[in-house]
Amino acid sequence: MKIVHITDTHFVPQPATLYGLDPRARFDAAIASLQAEHSDADLLVITGDLAHWGEVPAYQALRQRLEAVTIPVVMMVGNHDDRASLRTVFPAVMDDGNGFVQGSRIESGHRLMFLDTKCEGTHAGAYCEKRRAWLADELAKGDEPVLLFMHHPPFLSGISSMDAIGQLDADALWLVLQPHARRIRHIFLGHVHRPISGNWHGISFSLIPGLNHQVPLQLAPHGEDIPGSHEPPAYSVISVGPDSIVVHLKYFLDGSRRFPLDGYEVKGRAYALGFPACEG
Ligand SMILES: [Fe+2]
């Protein structure tokens, strides 16, 4: 199974830009890259913060651009999204029966679960009793291996401003997941706008950069003012095999030079040492 993961697209109504960047142009570039190189993927998952202010025209701009995507798409919500506005533009978006934008599906023998961690009135994440009950019921439906997708990370990143708006009730979420921990193979995340990997309670995770703006690596305590940056955006390409899950970051705006590294073996040290520093 091959999955493409995009997060934090932060669409704004055109022609507006956001923090000096154009989220629509970046999404177009990401989709062009995906279609050129990864149109054999089984699924594209966008893990929330689809629109920066949750506005209908922003979701309309996203819908227009998704017409270029030829693989199935799953759209999730983050703290910046508005469920009602999203449903106005995408009436078929996931619904768990309680109005939350979450669902699960079987793909290549795996149960893919898409959780809605948005908490009204705050940028922090929460996973209330109703959602936890839904999750427990879904997990009880079978014993397939599970891939979890959610916007807010349930662990502390060490970036104080983002941790202040992290998943507030991660312990309660873990109590639901814990009985199934051995079948949960990986968690795919957004929200922090950085490449971060590791594990939570022994379950591996990957958190990827946003598609528009980023959050710089600032591990010194800095309160609740979130720093921003123009570090490069990326999406990830995920290969799910029987014994491994491999996550590659694709810096789709990178236009830097490509060249063979094996010249050293063929041509000797002179090839590598004599490489023109500023060429290309
Ligand atoms: Fe975001």
Boltz pocket constraint, residues with backbone or C-beta under 6 A from the ligand:
constraints:
  - pocket:
      binder: B
      contacts: [[A, 8], [A, 10], [A, 48], [A, 49], [A, 78], [A, 80], [A, 191], [A, 192], [A, 193], [A, 210]]
      max_distance: 6.0
